Amino acid sequence: MAQLLMNADYQPTDEPAEASMIIVNTCGFIGPAREESLDVLREMAAQKREDQLLIAAGCLTQRYGEQVVRQVRGIDGILGTRRWMDILDVVRNLRSSKHPQPVYHLPEVSTVGRDDAGVQRVSLQGASAYIKIADGCRRPCAFCSIPLIKGTAVSRPMETILADARALQELGAYEINLIAQDTTDYGHDLGMRNGLATLLERMVQAVPEVPWLRVLYAYPGYVTDELIEVMATHEQILPYLDMPLQHAHPDTLRRMCRPANMEWVRNTLEEMRVVMPDLALRTTFIVGYPGETEDEFQTLLDFIEEMRFDRVGAFRFSFEPGTPSEPLGDPVPEKIKGERWERLMERQQRISLERNQSFVGKTLDVLIEGQGDGISLGRSYRDAPEIDGMVIIEGEIPVGSMAPVRITGAMVYDLAGVL
């Protein structure tokens, strides 16, 4: 949206008071995210001038547009997720005439990725960038509201993705992160088999000067032998995989409508570790899902101990009306959810520290993202932007550069080192 507005001669500003329009890109995934989005909208509405436009965009407005307008006075326009590239039309509509009521732009059909030709979708944040390869999801996960918000999976044409990657290479990107709600489902709707593996093979050829290609959000059961081979063959593709597993007990997973074959998980991760000895694995789990017993939770703890993931994120179950899990209710008390979350994180913190300590004395390439007060901050191949740890380095190194760093110390989430 920002790129489209800048192409139309709008200039971005970090100060809401300076803006002619304020766009709040909301999240509607779980309750705390919805409350945060509403709080920001209320803050912007309270300080909005009469000549400013306030547009609520994104996931919360796609699913709860009318409720958002009722809860926040002063919103001028509502824009959802399925036609975000219409932002200029929404702005022109709002500018062209007086609207005593907010203007809604919430088409039901998602065409993201198919008819946005000519939209430059890339921007660099430092030396790192994201490319969304698909939008929406066709998986049946019972707890998840993404299909209600985004619709089914829609893959972007491969040539469009490769064009984005080439544009980022020209901008000097050191890292490209491939994202989707499920990257391993890429190309299914285009009639492709092993679409992600094919895309990565093409991308390595298209952007040979980009050192790091990272894959996020893989789905259990869909990491194929072909994908593993492509990742292991090409040094550009980082030995890093984010595969949200959500739980480890088959009964819990069946209630979640998730893949429940844990032997597949064990065998696949073992295969990946054999061919990529430096593989960094991230996953996420949900605690307190309806019906989760103490024995089921203990199975999850034992699995974490067994698999020794580099990174683990944990979430307390959030009841979401309208999802397939709604009939199950929210029977696990919040106190038990919190206690289980604490036990899981304590277990993983010990494992994470041990995993980090194994890197002391080794040298890692680090992408520098900040400096000051005699130190620099960066990320290694093991660290995805904004969600994983950092490498803290003695001395000030130019931001945006890649530096070899000898690791001298380890903490629970971060590493320390010298150039």
C-alpha positions as CSV (number, residue, x, y, z in Angstrom):
1,M,0.0,0.0,0.0
2,A,2.8,2.4,0.9
3,Q,4.5,1.7,-2.5
4,L,1.3,2.4,-4.4
5,L,0.8,5.6,-2.5
6,M,4.4,6.8,-3.1
7,N,4.0,6.0,-6.8
8,A,1.0,8.4,-6.7
9,D,3.2,11.1,-5.3
10,Y,2.3,10.7,-1.6
11,Q,5.2,10.9,0.8
12,P,5.4,8.8,4.0
13,T,5.8,10.4,7.4
14,D,6.5,8.9,10.8
15,E,4.5,11.7,12.5
16,P,0.7,11.2,12.5
17,A,0.2,14.9,13.0
18,E,1.9,15.7,9.7
19,A,-0.1,13.2,7.7
20,S,-3.0,13.9,5.3
21,M,-4.1,10.3,5.8
22,I,-3.4,7.7,8.5
23,I,-3.6,4.1,7.6
24,V,-3.7,1.6,10.5
25,N,-2.9,-1.9,9.3
26,T,-4.7,-4.1,11.8
27,C,-4.4,-7.7,13.0
28,G,-7.4,-9.8,13.8
29,F,-5.9,-13.2,14.5
30,I,-6.3,-13.5,18.3
31,G,-8.0,-11.4,21.0
32,P,-4.9,-9.5,22.3
33,A,-4.0,-8.5,18.7
34,R,-7.5,-7.2,18.1
35,E,-7.4,-5.2,21.3
36,E,-4.0,-3.7,20.4
37,S,-5.4,-2.7,16.9
38,L,-8.4,-1.1,18.4
39,D,-6.3,0.8,20.9
40,V,-4.1,2.3,18.1
41,L,-7.2,3.2,16.1
42,R,-8.7,5.0,19.1
43,E,-5.5,6.8,19.7
44,M,-5.3,7.9,16.1
45,A,-9.0,8.9,16.0
46,A,-8.6,11.0,19.2
47,Q,-5.9,13.2,17.7
48,K,-7.1,13.3,14.1
49,R,-7.7,16.7,12.5
50,E,-10.9,17.4,10.5
51,D,-8.9,17.5,7.3
52,Q,-7.2,14.1,7.9
53,L,-8.4,10.7,6.7
54,L,-8.2,7.7,9.1
55,I,-8.4,4.4,7.2
56,A,-8.6,1.1,9.1
57,A,-7.0,-1.7,7.0
58,G,-6.0,-5.3,7.3
59,C,-7.2,-8.5,9.0
60,L,-9.4,-7.0,11.8
61,T,-11.4,-4.9,9.4
62,Q,-11.8,-7.7,6.9
63,R,-13.6,-9.9,9.5
64,Y,-15.0,-7.3,11.9
65,G,-15.4,-4.1,9.8
66,E,-18.8,-3.0,11.1
67,Q,-17.9,-3.8,14.7
68,V,-14.7,-1.7,14.4
69,V,-16.7,1.3,13.2
70,R,-19.0,0.9,16.1
71,Q,-16.2,0.7,18.6
72,V,-14.0,3.6,17.2
73,R,-15.6,6.9,16.2
74,G,-13.8,8.9,13.6
75,I,-12.9,6.2,11.0
76,D,-13.3,7.4,7.4
77,G,-12.6,4.2,5.5
78,I,-12.5,0.5,5.9
79,L,-10.2,-1.7,3.7
80,G,-9.8,-5.4,4.1
81,T,-7.1,-7.9,3.1
82,R,-8.5,-9.3,-0.2
83,R,-8.1,-6.2,-2.3
84,W,-5.5,-4.1,-0.5
85,M,-4.1,-2.9,-3.9
86,D,-7.3,-0.8,-4.2
87,I,-6.0,1.7,-1.6
88,L,-5.7,4.5,-4.1
89,D,-9.3,4.0,-5.2
90,V,-10.5,4.1,-1.6
91,V,-8.5,7.4,-1.0
92,R,-9.9,9.0,-4.2
93,N,-13.4,8.0,-3.2
94,L,-12.9,9.6,0.3
95,R,-11.4,12.7,-1.2
96,S,-14.0,13.2,-3.9
97,S,-17.0,13.8,-1.8
98,K,-18.3,14.1,1.8
99,H,-19.1,10.8,3.5
100,P,-21.0,11.1,6.7
101,Q,-20.6,7.3,7.2
102,P,-17.3,5.4,6.7
103,V,-16.7,4.0,3.2
104,Y,-16.4,0.2,3.2
105,H,-14.2,-1.7,0.7
106,L,-14.5,-5.3,1.7
107,P,-14.8,-7.6,-1.4
108,E,-15.4,-11.2,-0.5
109,V,-13.2,-12.7,-3.3
110,S,-9.5,-12.6,-2.8
111,T,-7.4,-12.0,-5.9
112,V,-4.2,-11.0,-4.2
113,G,-1.3,-12.2,-6.3
114,R,-3.2,-12.7,-9.5
115,D,-4.2,-9.2,-10.8
116,D,-1.7,-6.9,-9.1
117,A,0.5,-6.6,-12.2
118,G,2.6,-3.5,-12.1
119,V,2.5,-3.2,-8.4
120,Q,6.1,-3.0,-7.0
121,R,5.8,-5.2,-4.0
122,V,9.4,-5.0,-2.6
123,S,11.1,-2.8,-0.2
124,L,14.3,-3.2,1.9
125,Q,14.4,-2.9,5.6
126,G,18.1,-2.5,6.1
127,A,19.6,-5.3,4.1
128,S,16.7,-7.7,4.6
129,A,13.4,-8.1,2.7
130,Y,10.3,-10.2,2.6
131,I,8.6,-11.7,-0.5
132,K,5.1,-13.0,0.0
133,I,4.7,-15.9,-2.4
134,A,1.1,-16.7,-1.6
135,D,-1.8,-15.4,0.5
136,G,-4.6,-17.2,2.3
137,C,-4.7,-20.8,3.4
138,R,-6.7,-24.0,2.6
139,R,-5.6,-26.0,5.7
140,P,-8.3,-27.1,8.1
141,C,-6.7,-26.1,11.5
142,A,-9.6,-25.9,13.9
143,F,-8.2,-23.1,16.1
144,C,-7.3,-20.8,13.2
145,S,-9.2,-17.8,11.8
146,I,-6.9,-17.1,8.8
147,P,-9.2,-18.7,6.2
148,L,-12.0,-16.6,7.5
149,I,-9.9,-13.5,7.1
150,K,-7.8,-14.2,4.1
151,G,-9.7,-16.8,2.2
152,T,-8.2,-19.9,0.5
153,A,-4.6,-20.1,-0.7
154,V,-3.8,-18.0,-3.8
155,S,-0.3,-18.4,-5.2
156,R,1.5,-15.6,-7.0
157,P,2.8,-16.4,-10.4
158,M,6.4,-17.6,-10.3
159,E,7.7,-15.0,-12.8
160,T,6.2,-12.2,-10.7
161,I,8.0,-13.5,-7.6
162,L,11.3,-13.8,-9.4
163,A,10.9,-10.3,-10.7
164,D,10.5,-9.1,-7.1
165,A,13.6,-11.0,-6.2
166,R,15.6,-9.5,-9.0
167,A,14.5,-6.0,-8.0
168,L,15.7,-6.7,-4.4
169,Q,19.0,-7.9,-5.7
170,E,19.4,-4.6,-7.6
171,L,18.6,-2.8,-4.4
172,G,21.5,-4.6,-2.7
173,A,19.5,-7.1,-0.5
174,Y,21.6,-9.5,1.5
175,E,18.6,-11.5,2.7
176,I,15.2,-12.5,1.2
177,N,12.6,-14.2,3.4
178,L,10.0,-16.2,1.6
179,I,6.7,-16.0,3.4
180,A,3.1,-17.2,3.1
181,Q,0.6,-18.7,5.5
182,D,1.9,-22.0,4.3
183,T,5.0,-21.8,2.0
184,T,5.0,-25.5,1.4
185,D,1.6,-25.2,-0.3
186,Y,3.0,-22.8,-2.9
187,G,1.9,-23.6,-6.5
188,H,-0.8,-26.2,-5.6
189,D,-3.5,-23.9,-7.0
190,L,-1.4,-23.3,-10.1
191,G,-1.2,-27.1,-10.8
192,M,2.4,-27.4,-9.7
193,R,3.8,-30.3,-7.8
194,N,6.7,-29.4,-5.5
195,G,6.1,-25.7,-6.2
196,L,8.3,-24.4,-3.4
197,A,11.3,-26.6,-4.4
198,T,10.9,-25.4,-8.0
199,L,10.6,-21.8,-7.0
200,L,13.8,-22.0,-4.8
201,E,15.7,-23.7,-7.7
202,R,14.6,-20.9,-10.0
203,M,15.4,-18.2,-7.4
204,V,18.9,-19.4,-6.9
205,Q,19.5,-18.9,-10.6
206,A,17.7,-15.5,-10.7
207,V,19.5,-13.8,-7.8
208,P,23.0,-15.3,-7.5
209,E,24.2,-12.1,-5.7
210,V,21.8,-12.4,-2.7
211,P,23.7,-14.4,-0.1
212,W,20.7,-15.5,2.1
213,L,17.4,-17.0,1.0
214,R,15.2,-18.1,4.0
215,V,12.0,-20.2,4.1
216,L,9.4,-19.5,6.8
217,Y,6.2,-21.3,7.8
218,A,6.4,-24.8,6.4
219,Y,3.5,-27.2,7.1
220,P,4.1,-30.7,8.6
221,G,3.8,-33.5,6.0
222,Y,4.6,-31.2,3.1
223,V,8.3,-30.9,3.4
224,T,9.2,-33.1,0.5
225,D,12.4,-35.0,-0.4
226,E,12.8,-32.6,-3.4
227,L,12.6,-29.5,-1.0
228,I,15.1,-31.0,1.3
229,E,17.5,-31.7,-1.6
230,V,17.2,-28.2,-3.0
231,M,17.9,-26.7,0.5
232,A,20.9,-28.9,1.0
233,T,22.3,-28.4,-2.4
234,H,22.4,-24.6,-2.6
235,E,24.5,-22.6,-0.1
236,Q,22.3,-19.6,-0.7
237,I,19.3,-21.3,0.8
238,L,19.9,-21.1,4.6
239,P,19.8,-24.3,6.6
240,Y,16.9,-22.9,8.6
241,L,13.3,-24.0,8.7
242,D,10.3,-22.6,10.5
243,M,7.7,-25.4,10.8
244,P,4.9,-24.6,13.3
245,L,3.9,-28.0,14.8
246,Q,1.4,-26.7,17.4
247,H,1.6,-29.8,19.6
248,A,3.2,-33.3,19.8
249,H,0.4,-35.5,21.2
250,P,-1.6,-37.2,18.4
251,D,-4.9,-36.8,20.2
252,T,-4.4,-33.1,20.7
253,L,-3.4,-32.7,17.1
254,R,-6.4,-34.6,15.9
255,R,-8.7,-32.2,17.9
256,M,-6.8,-29.4,16.3
257,C,-7.4,-30.9,12.8
258,R,-3.6,-30.9,12.3
259,P,-1.3,-33.6,10.9
260,A,-0.9,-36.1,13.8
261,N,1.9,-38.4,12.4
262,M,4.7,-37.6,14.7
263,E,6.9,-40.3,13.3
264,W,6.9,-38.3,10.0
265,V,8.0,-35.3,11.9
266,R,10.8,-37.2,13.6
267,N,12.0,-38.9,10.4
268,T,11.8,-35.8,8.3
269,L,13.7,-33.6,10.8
270,E,16.3,-36.4,11.2
271,E,16.7,-36.6,7.5
272,M,17.2,-32.8,7.2
273,R,19.8,-32.8,10.0
274,V,21.7,-35.6,8.3
275,V,22.0,-33.7,5.0
276,M,22.2,-30.2,6.7
277,P,24.3,-30.7,9.9
278,D,24.0,-27.0,10.7
279,L,20.2,-26.9,10.4
280,A,18.4,-24.4,12.6
281,L,14.9,-25.4,13.5
282,R,12.1,-23.1,14.8
283,T,8.6,-24.2,15.7
284,T,5.6,-23.0,17.7
285,F,3.3,-24.7,20.1
286,I,-0.1,-24.0,21.6
287,V,-0.7,-24.9,25.2
288,G,-4.2,-25.2,26.9
289,Y,-6.0,-26.3,23.8
290,P,-9.5,-27.6,24.6
291,G,-9.2,-31.1,26.1
292,E,-5.4,-31.0,26.7
293,T,-4.7,-33.3,29.6
294,E,-1.6,-33.2,31.8
295,D,-0.5,-36.4,30.1
296,E,-0.8,-34.8,26.7
297,F,1.1,-31.7,27.8
298,Q,3.8,-33.9,29.3
299,T,4.1,-35.6,25.9
300,L,4.8,-32.1,24.4
301,L,7.5,-31.4,27.0
302,D,9.1,-34.8,26.3
303,F,9.0,-34.1,22.6
304,I,10.7,-30.7,23.0
305,E,13.4,-32.4,25.1
306,E,13.9,-35.1,22.4
307,M,14.0,-32.8,19.4
308,R,16.0,-30.0,20.8
309,F,14.8,-27.2,18.6
310,D,16.9,-24.1,18.2
311,R,13.9,-21.8,18.6
312,V,10.4,-22.3,20.1
313,G,7.5,-20.0,20.4
314,A,4.6,-20.9,22.7
315,F,1.1,-19.5,22.8
316,R,-1.7,-19.9,25.3
317,F,-4.9,-21.1,23.4
318,S,-7.1,-18.2,22.3
319,F,-10.8,-19.0,21.8
320,E,-11.8,-17.6,18.4
321,P,-15.6,-17.5,17.6
322,G,-16.4,-18.8,14.1
323,T,-13.4,-21.2,13.9
324,P,-14.0,-25.0,13.7
325,S,-12.9,-25.3,17.3
326,E,-15.7,-23.0,18.6
327,P,-17.9,-26.0,19.7
328,L,-15.1,-27.2,22.0
329,G,-15.3,-23.9,24.0
330,D,-12.4,-22.9,26.2
331,P,-12.5,-25.3,29.1
332,V,-8.8,-25.2,30.2
333,P,-8.5,-22.6,33.0
334,E,-6.3,-19.6,32.3
335,K,-4.3,-20.4,35.4
336,I,-3.4,-23.8,34.0
337,K,-2.6,-22.4,30.6
338,G,-0.2,-20.0,32.1
339,E,1.4,-22.6,34.3
340,R,1.9,-24.9,31.3
341,W,3.3,-22.1,29.3
342,E,5.8,-21.3,32.0
343,R,6.9,-24.9,32.2
344,L,7.3,-25.2,28.5
345,M,9.4,-22.0,28.2
346,E,11.6,-22.9,31.1
347,R,12.3,-26.3,29.5
348,Q,13.1,-24.6,26.1
349,Q,15.2,-21.9,27.6
350,R,17.6,-24.5,29.0
351,I,17.7,-26.2,25.6
352,S,18.2,-22.9,23.8
353,L,21.1,-22.0,26.0
354,E,22.8,-25.3,25.4
355,R,22.2,-25.0,21.6
356,N,23.7,-21.5,21.7
357,Q,26.7,-22.6,23.8
358,S,27.6,-25.1,21.1
359,F,28.5,-22.2,18.9
360,V,31.1,-20.7,21.2
361,G,34.5,-20.7,19.4
362,K,32.9,-21.0,16.0
363,T,32.8,-18.2,13.3
364,L,29.4,-17.1,11.9
365,D,28.6,-14.7,9.1
366,V,26.4,-12.0,10.7
367,L,24.2,-9.4,8.9
368,I,24.7,-6.1,10.8
369,E,21.4,-4.3,11.6
370,G,22.4,-1.7,14.2
371,Q,25.3,-0.1,16.0
372,G,26.1,2.4,18.8
373,D,27.9,2.8,22.1
374,G,30.8,0.6,21.0
375,I,28.7,-2.4,20.0
376,S,26.9,-3.8,16.9
377,L,23.8,-5.9,16.6
378,G,23.2,-8.5,13.9
379,R,21.7,-11.8,12.9
380,S,23.2,-15.1,11.9
381,Y,21.6,-17.7,9.6
382,R,19.9,-19.1,12.7
383,D,18.0,-15.9,13.3
384,A,15.0,-14.8,11.3
385,P,14.2,-11.1,11.4
386,E,12.3,-9.8,14.5
387,I,11.4,-13.3,15.9
388,D,14.7,-14.9,16.8
389,G,17.8,-13.9,18.7
390,M,20.7,-11.4,17.9
391,V,24.5,-11.5,17.8
392,I,26.0,-8.8,20.0
393,I,29.4,-7.8,18.7
394,E,32.2,-5.7,20.2
395,G,32.9,-2.6,18.0
396,E,30.8,-0.6,15.6
397,I,30.5,-2.3,12.2
398,P,28.7,-0.6,9.2
399,V,25.0,-1.4,9.2
400,G,23.9,-3.4,6.2
401,S,27.2,-5.3,5.9
402,M,27.9,-9.0,6.3
403,A,30.7,-9.6,8.8
404,P,32.5,-12.8,10.0
405,V,32.1,-13.0,13.8
406,R,33.9,-15.3,16.2
407,I,31.4,-16.3,18.9
408,T,32.7,-15.8,22.4
409,G,29.6,-16.1,24.6
410,A,26.1,-17.5,24.7
411,M,22.9,-16.4,26.4
412,V,19.4,-18.0,26.3
413,Y,18.4,-16.3,23.1
414,D,21.4,-14.3,21.9
415,L,25.1,-14.8,21.1
416,A,28.1,-12.5,21.8
417,G,31.2,-12.2,19.6
418,V,34.1,-10.3,18.2
419,L,34.9,-9.4,14.6
